[in-house]
Amino acid sequence: MTICQDIMTFVEKIAPCELAEEWDNVGLLVGNRESRIEKIMLCLDITTTSVDEAVKENVDMIVTHHPVIFKGLKSLIDGEGKGSLLYTLIRNDINVYAAHTNLDFSESGVNTHLAAALGIKSLERLGEGPGKAGIPDKSISLDDFIKQVKIDLDVPFVRVVGKTDGDVKKVAVFCGSFDDNLEVVRQSNVDVLVTGDLKYHTALEALEAGLCIIDAGHFNTEKVVLPALANALEDNFPGIEVFCFLKEEDPFKTY
């Protein structure tokens, strides 16, 4: 019999909790460590649609990237906002485990899989943060690389700051929200940074610094880790059904 603690222990081998940022909230956020686990769903976020899917599929545990409890809760009321989600999870005995910035920093975590999706190899750390830098698997122009990012991440568009000419010899990846540390990017001598969230003023600074940054969207730069994590869980727990929530979508739409 596999219990919740067994799943937690395995995930923490991949993404140790001590790797998480101090402000983060990772680990078991809802549930019981002794609960029997037979079915696991993976997703980026705990939302009404993902919780409904978990209930429908009789899931015992959700492994999510973004924590369902992040900022301090001042109330927990059924039928109101976050309270509604938490009550539904508890009523249906669904455990929720979050691996967030610890999975970003992990050597086999989000940034590593983002780099793999883009064909980036020979990885090294991008400074002290969770980002990675490496070499593309083939010679490519910057303009073609931008087009390839859209194909590799299956996104309809990207936002680009800076030059779009020249060749790509070194690429940095920083999944989710970029931490604004442009100096680390500059010192790494990369030709382009692929990230998921870029602030306006950071974009202006990058432009002035002569850097090229591709903003491919928060959701799109993080979804790449879910299939890999699902496969790892399936391999280690062959008696448990594991699946990714495929109906999850980027909340931003373009018109």
C-alpha positions, 0 to 999 in steps of 0.5 A: 500500500502506498500512502501520501507520505511515500509520494511526498518522500519521492517528490522531495528527492526530486525537489528537496523542500530546502531548495524553496525560496523563503517566501514560498509555501511548499509541501503537503498543504491539504490532507493526511500523510497516512492517506492511502493513494491510488490515483494522482493528478498533476497540474500547475494550479488548484482551480475550480476546473482542476478540483472538479476534475479531481473529484470527477476522477476520484483522485486521492492526491493532487501534485501541483506546482503553484501552492493552493495556500500561499498568502495568509488566510484570514477566513475559510468560508465554504462557498467563498473564493479559496474557501470553496476550493479547500472545503471541496478538497477536504470533503473529498479526501483529496490531498494536495502537495505543492512543489514550487520554487524547489522544483524550479531550482531542482537539477531535474526540475522545471528549468531543466525540462524547459531547456530540454523542450527548447533543445538546449544542452550542456546546462549550467546554473544562471547565477544563484537563481533557478535559471539555467544556461546552455547551448542549442543543439543546432546552429540557428539564427535568433529570428529562427530561434524565436519561431522555434520557441513558439513551436516547441512550447506550442504557443501562438505568440511570444513577446520579444524585447531587444535585437532579433538579428544575429546567431544563437550560441548560448541560451538562458531559461528562467521559467515563470516570473523573471526575478529582474536580475539582468546583471546575471543575464548580462554576465552569462554572455547569453544571446537570448533569455527565454522566460515566462513573465517580464515586467515592463520596466525590466523590459526597458532596462533589458532593451537599454542593456542590449539584451534579447529576452523572449517572454513566452508566458508563465503557463507555457514555460512551466507546463513542460515539467508535468509530463516528466514528473508524471512519468517519474511517479509512474515508474516509481509507483507502478500500482498507482494511476497517474495523469496530468490535468490536460484541460488546464490552460493559460488564463491569458487569451489573445484577440 
